[in-house]
Amino acid sequence: MAVARTSMKGDRRKAMIWSYVFLGMFVVFFLTPPVYMLITSLKSNAEISAAVSPWWIFAPTLENYVELLSSPTYLTFFRNSALVSILVVTITMLVSIPAAFALSRMKFWGSATLATGVFLTYLIPETLLFIPLFKIFVFVHDLTGIELINRWWVLVILYPTLTVPFCTWIMIGYFGSIPKELDEAALIDGAGYLQILTKIFIPVALPGIIAATIFAFTVSWAQFLYPLAFTTSADQLVLPVGIITTLIRGDVFTWGQIMTGALLGAAPPLIIYAFLMDYYIAGLTAGATKG
């Protein structure tokens, strides 16, 4: 008995050691790029060009941060990204929550097939979609005279094609994890489906809603291909494309400001994840295993 207990302790200790080894490898692999970005953002252009030591700062400076945060162009990029993200999240939630509720609770012919089809649309890569969308926008312009190209607000129309299917699928799974006795009891008491959704499902499924909201915000904040294809003017660009197009001039890369802009751009999603990570994991777990 004592030998078996000692063996178990030894196995547990080895497992713990290997866990820390792999955790350390994971941390090094994923934290090296942001750490290098931070180090580069604190260097002057002269120090970066000298290339003395990429991992050490000899003369720390906040010059890159001051220049970007005082630049009207960069602030315009940031404002456009914030407006687009907020509007896309709002539209996504207004569409995906009722759609998920209908597909998970209001059973009708073809509801399961439709729910699967909603998720499959998310799997279509955007690289296959932006050319047909471009053709549609040209057709709309020829038909109505409305210019949809090179307008930041057109991204509010485009991004939900990416966010609504996945968020709907996440919410279907989360709504499916709620006991059916709740809505059946509410129906017996005379509540309508709208009341069931707003007074029972939304409060209970709040972690899933938060997870879907975080996903929608992340996609709309970090999306690169659509704004690159559909916006060109500096006053219409969002942050990911604006940093690349304005801070890279020909073969000249202003690495200090590029790294600074990338770090500042990553701050809002990072803050959101830091405060809502538990809800995000709970929502994704329920959405992936239920329904």
Steps between C-alpha positions, in 0.01 A plus 500: 500500500777739591688410181192571287446833674864597445470402133189714462675797656794452265273482195313809613826688549621404152169605349523833679857557380409425139194725531721791605749421222233515231336802664836679493547413132149628429562828683833560324356420158194723529641786708819553302333700217312748725806545722713572194234746378508679835880521498503635143229757577718646777799554267580801286534463124876548530534217750284270290707576190822435689385143570738466794288270714135430410417382854646792696405867522797733544304828494130443581264757351127557469546695179311245289201503735487879511518529123223250438265619773538857378451404136153589362534224241562227758217630720272486195594135449426430865165681485392316186592165655310582819187610312504199270556255787225645720246505216591150382471359853160666540369366169644155565334468839165631374500236225674200657317489835145482355619268222669264747192503724273414208725223371557340841155531658234571236526167319371505143558304182861532389618683814788257562614521137475878509705513822772290339490715189543815708825366643624368164477850356759606757743241362506665157828700492470873441759471223225337292238758593656842450502478118125413473428772756701747295294405192178549698611846615581599141156376390328698779692812397402458134138440596446761771800732484587424864877478547590215736869478421744699716252565780584392853135432578482236228705281736198502733314320220783260422622385840168346615542244220790371713369558852129412482537130395755411767328699777168340408658156523653580839165624629313196364727279707463714809122530472489123448670451838215679682241256641184490292291498816566875536340606174226235531405638841505852361273398210256340745495827698402686184833656403574558134820403322631857517450507876668161535799628304541830684409394854632144518746411228706818475570522878577128525711492182697814583842320489423373150388844387819653639708236318323577172542873558873463560535293185308753290707787637828318439412413141381850414797665673771282345352433154752582227389369160165677465623849595805450279277415204216748553663812647789706362487859629685579821188644665305179430756243615478298820792426730647172360515627142581859595816400687632300205415747226620819671804381694652302213612727218646303215789304646527725808359341816461723806528203734473697822165654410374179337562305821354781709187518287458122517532501880255786542262328262520177697420675829114509479455125426763418761319701766167339412647150514670573832173595670262257327716192435301276738173584323665448161627152587169401659305618197724324246499177704121486522459601137739233381361209704127559518219525250 
